[in-house]
Structure formats: C-alpha cells, structure tokens
C-alpha cells in the first residue's frame, strides 16, 4: 500500500517544486529589457519610461540611505537598487 502511494506522492512533490520555481523566476531577473537607470550617491533606480517617477523615488530614497542602513545594523550606507515598472505586471515581462 505504501509503495503505491510513493510514486504519486513523489510526482506531486516534483510538480509542486517545479511550479514554485516557475513562480519565483521573474524575481531572479528584476531588470527588464530596455530599462534606464538614474544613480544617486547610494541608490540606483532602474525605470522603464516614467523618468519623473524614478527621479521622485531617487530624491526620497538617496538621502534616507544612511538611516535605512543604520536600522538594518550597517555602519555605513549600502548600495541600493530600486526598480520602477510602468505596469504592475511588468515584473519579469520581456
């Protein structure tokens, strides 16, 4: 009885693992094709078309990098990459 359940259970586990891997694939490559970048002292903002939104994000995030680093336990600011997408579904679309 246990042997009959082992193969379907392994197949279900493999399919679940495959689906979980596919679900997280877009997170492995956050930068879409054709993204532009704006660099601050500690923050780099990548954006598709909305330059004004990216500039706003940079203006808010770059001065706060020292405070954020301190809250996270770092002695100095760390390089931070932020991504601004034109559409919510843009994450992972090429």
C-alpha positions as CSV (number, residue, x, y, z in Angstrom):
1,X,0.0,0.0,0.0
2,X,2.8,2.4,0.9
3,X,4.6,1.6,-2.3
4,X,1.5,2.5,-4.4
5,X,1.4,6.0,-2.7
6,X,5.1,6.7,-3.1
7,X,5.2,7.3,-6.9
8,X,2.2,9.7,-7.0
9,X,3.5,11.5,-3.9
10,X,6.9,11.9,-5.5
11,X,5.3,13.1,-8.7
12,X,3.1,15.6,-6.8
13,X,6.2,16.8,-4.9
14,X,8.1,17.3,-8.2
15,X,5.3,19.2,-9.8
16,X,4.9,21.4,-6.8
17,X,8.6,22.1,-6.8
18,X,8.5,23.0,-10.5
19,X,5.6,25.3,-10.1
20,X,7.2,27.0,-7.1
21,X,10.4,27.5,-9.2
22,X,8.5,29.0,-12.1
23,X,6.6,31.3,-9.8
24,X,9.8,32.8,-8.5
25,X,11.7,33.0,-11.8
26,X,10.8,36.7,-12.5
27,X,12.4,37.7,-9.2
28,X,15.7,36.3,-10.3
29,X,15.9,39.0,-13.1
30,X,14.3,42.2,-11.9
31,X,15.7,44.4,-14.7
32,X,13.6,44.2,-17.9
33,X,14.9,44.8,-21.4
34,X,15.4,48.4,-22.2
35,X,15.4,49.7,-18.6
36,X,17.1,53.0,-18.0
37,X,19.0,54.0,-14.8
38,X,19.5,57.0,-12.6
39,X,22.3,56.9,-10.0
40,X,22.5,58.7,-6.7
41,X,25.2,58.5,-4.1
42,X,23.9,55.2,-2.7
43,X,20.8,54.4,-4.7
44,X,20.4,53.3,-8.3
45,X,16.9,53.5,-9.7
46,X,16.0,51.4,-12.8
47,X,12.9,52.5,-14.7
48,X,11.2,51.8,-18.0
49,X,9.6,55.0,-19.2
50,X,8.5,57.0,-16.2
51,X,11.6,59.1,-15.6
52,X,9.8,61.6,-13.4
53,X,8.6,58.8,-11.1
54,X,12.2,57.4,-11.0
55,X,13.6,60.8,-10.1
56,X,11.0,61.1,-7.3
57,X,12.0,57.7,-5.9
58,X,15.6,58.7,-6.1
59,X,15.0,62.0,-4.4
60,X,13.3,60.2,-1.5
61,X,15.5,57.2,-1.1
62,X,19.0,58.5,-1.5
63,X,19.0,60.9,1.5
64,X,17.5,58.2,3.6
65,X,20.1,55.5,2.8
66,X,22.2,56.3,5.9
67,X,19.1,56.0,8.2
68,X,18.0,52.8,6.5
69,X,21.5,51.3,6.8
70,X,21.5,52.1,10.5
71,X,18.2,50.5,11.1
72,X,19.4,47.4,9.4
73,X,22.6,47.3,11.5
74,X,25.1,48.5,9.0
75,X,27.8,51.1,9.9
76,X,27.5,52.9,6.6
77,X,25.0,53.2,3.7
78,X,24.9,50.3,1.3
79,X,24.3,50.3,-2.4
80,X,20.6,50.0,-3.1
81,X,18.9,49.1,-6.4
82,X,15.3,50.1,-6.8
83,X,13.1,49.1,-9.8
84,X,10.2,51.2,-11.1
85,X,7.8,49.5,-13.5
86,X,5.3,51.2,-15.8
87,X,2.7,48.5,-15.0
88,X,2.4,46.1,-12.1
89,X,2.5,43.1,-14.4
90,X,5.8,44.3,-15.8
91,X,7.8,42.4,-13.3
92,X,9.5,39.7,-15.3
93,X,7.9,40.5,-18.7
94,X,10.3,40.9,-21.6
